[in-house]
C-alpha cells in the first residue's frame, strides 16, 4: 500500500540473505498482492534470457489477485503487459515496490537453488546459488552438465565443447 514503508527494503543485492529472508515475510504480509513466476531452462534456451524474463514478468502479472493500473519494471526494457509499463533503470534502488519484488524474486530463487542442492549435492548450489564461481566451474568440469544447466551459457558450453572434443579423440 502507498502508506506502508517496510524498514530495510532496498536493492536485494545490497541485503544479506538472512535479512532478505526476514523481509520476504514482511513484504508478503504487507503487500496488496504479489505473484512470483519463472521461466524454465527450456524456455530460456528457446526464446533467450531477455524474452524469458519478460515471459516470467507476464506470468507474475497474470498471477496477481488484483488488477493493476501500472507496472514498474527494473531496467531499460519493458515486457508487453495489458497496462502501462514504466521501465526504471536501477529501479530496485529507487522504488520500494521494485526493491520488494527483487527481494521476493531473489529469496524464491535461493530457495529453489537449495532444493536443487539436495538433488545435485556435488554442485554445491546451496553455496553459490547457480552463479558462476570457481567452485561451480570446477563442479561442471568434474561432474558434467545436468538438465538444469543452460546449454547456451558460456561456462556450460565450454564444458560441453570439451566433452565433445574428448569424445572424438
Residue pairs with C-beta under 8 A, 6 or more apart in sequence:
1 30
1 32
4 30
5 96
6 23
6 26
6 27
6 30
6 96
6 100
8 15
8 19
8 22
8 23
9 23
9 27
9 96
9 99
9 100
9 103
10 92
10 93
10 99
11 90
11 92
11 93
11 99
11 102
12 20
12 92
12 99
12 102
12 103
12 105
12 106
13 92
13 102
13 106
14 93
15 23
15 103
17 110
20 103
20 106
20 107
20 110
21 107
23 100
23 103
24 103
24 104
24 107
27 34
27 100
27 103
27 104
28 34
28 104
31 100
32 66
33 64
33 65
33 66
34 64
34 101
34 104
35 59
35 60
35 61
35 62
35 63
35 64
35 65
36 60
36 63
36 104
36 105
36 108
37 56
37 57
37 58
37 59
37 60
37 62
37 63
38 56
38 59
38 108
38 112
39 52
39 53
39 55
39 56
39 59
41 147
41 148
41 149
41 150
43 52
43 55
44 52
44 150
44 152
45 150
45 151
45 152
47 55
50 77
53 79
54 77
54 79
54 80
55 79
57 71
57 73
57 79
57 81
58 79
58 80
58 81
61 68
61 71
61 79
61 81
61 82
61 83
68 83
69 83
69 84
70 83
70 84
70 85
70 86
71 79
71 81
71 83
71 84
71 85
71 86
72 86
72 88
72 91
72 95
72 97
72 98
73 79
73 85
73 86
73 87
73 88
73 91
73 98
74 87
74 88
74 90
74 91
74 92
74 95
74 98
74 101
74 102
75 87
75 88
75 89
75 91
76 87
76 89
77 87
78 85
78 86
78 87
79 85
88 94
88 95
88 98
91 98
91 99
92 98
92 99
92 101
92 102
93 99
109 129
109 130
110 129
113 125
113 126
113 129
113 130
114 125
114 126
116 123
116 125
116 130
116 148
117 123
117 124
117 125
117 126
120 146
120 148
122 139
122 142
122 143
123 136
123 139
123 140
123 143
123 146
124 135
124 136
124 139
127 133
127 135
128 135
128 136
130 136
132 155
136 155
137 155
140 149
140 155
140 156
140 159
141 159
141 162
144 159
144 163
145 151
145 156
145 159
145 160
145 163
149 156
150 156
151 157
151 160
